[in-house]
Amino acid sequence: MGILEKIAEIEAEMARTQRNKATSSHLGLLKARLAKLRRELITPKGGSGPAGEGFDVAKTGDARIGFVGFPSVGKSTLLSNLAGVYSEVAAYEFTTLTTVPGVIRYKGAKIQLLDLPGIIEGAKDGKGRGRQVIAVARTCSLILIVLDVLKPLKHKKLIEHELEGFGIRLNKKPPNISYRKKDKGGINLTATCAQSQLDLDTVKSILSEYRIHNADITLRHDASADELIDVIEGNRAYIPCIYVLNKIDQISIEELDIIYKIPHCVPISAHHKWNFDDLLEKIWQYLTLVRIYTKPKGQLPDYEAPVVLKTDQTTVEDFCNNLHKSILKELKYALVWGSSVKHNPQKVGREHELNDEDVIQIVKRI
């Protein structure tokens, strides 16, 4: 029996099984089996072959955004009008067959845009060129799911299902679960709050599928079996996502008011370039980048070309490494102006956390 048949069989058994306390352990086991099979599907035992022509686009800039969607929803038009890059546009499906890159500059940051080929239902199982498309999406800092405004919810659910099956978790944070394998002592489960889904039997049955019989597990929130499996698998990508509802020129103002209430959503018209400002502002908000301006001694700060850092790498040390690793060896201290300090300028060390639009001057050892 092939992997796809095994997956279908497990999914059918899960659908037949009633969900209650008595079956939670068995369902946990089935979910673990399903996760393992999906991993095999994504990375075959012979090793993951080449990504395929047109998919291995080099990373450039401060962030990378991937356009994901079904064929003919306007991804290519959006890229062309945002970045001025020509991506073939036509009225028929599957116009884009390879990844088409583009670059925009926004608020001093250089952002790479990738127009990915349209995915189809079953992409996570290898249909079309789905695996390559979703593999590139995993490398992005932000995913834009481009939807046709006339059929948004149906497409939204299908795409989410495909991405979830490939280990991408949209607009989610990693589960607050501590997991540590050990040599002996059995399974030790600790919960810092009440658990409605996981108990020791369910945890043991999930771990047994991975042949893990000795481990310390700490649950710091009301966790699910899926979240525990994600932590054990350890290869999940937690990526922010914006739903871009295209072709709003085809709906009424009343319908547009309803769409604006959907979370993580921006309505646009790629063809008419409507609402691009709102989209760019939302992109900036979701990328959570930090701009640091440099100030050479005795000169005004350079507000034209900021050093752009990720939110989890904003110390003076990270700033120095971003410029050149040799700078850190020569660093005596830094002078900082901005919201991260109490008075301007303030002398700080390498551990100081910088805020967006701070100004920094590096003072080297003599």
Protein Blocks (a to p, Z undefined) as FASTA:
>chain_A
ZZklmmmmmmmmmmmpccdfklmmmmmmmmmmmmmmmmmmmmgfkopadebehklccded
jbdcdddddehiopmmmmmmmnopacdddfbehkblbdcdddddeehiacddddddddde
hklnopajllmmmmmmmmpmbdcddddfklmmlmmmmmmmmmmmnopaehiacddddddd
dfbhpjadddfbdcfkbcfklmmmmmmmnopabdcdddfbdcdfklmmmmmnopaccddd
ddddehklmpcfklmmmmmmpghiacddfklopaklmmmmmmmmmnopacdddddehiac
dfklccdddfklmcfklmmmmmomklmmmpmbdcdedjkbmbdcddddfklccdehiacd
ddddZZ
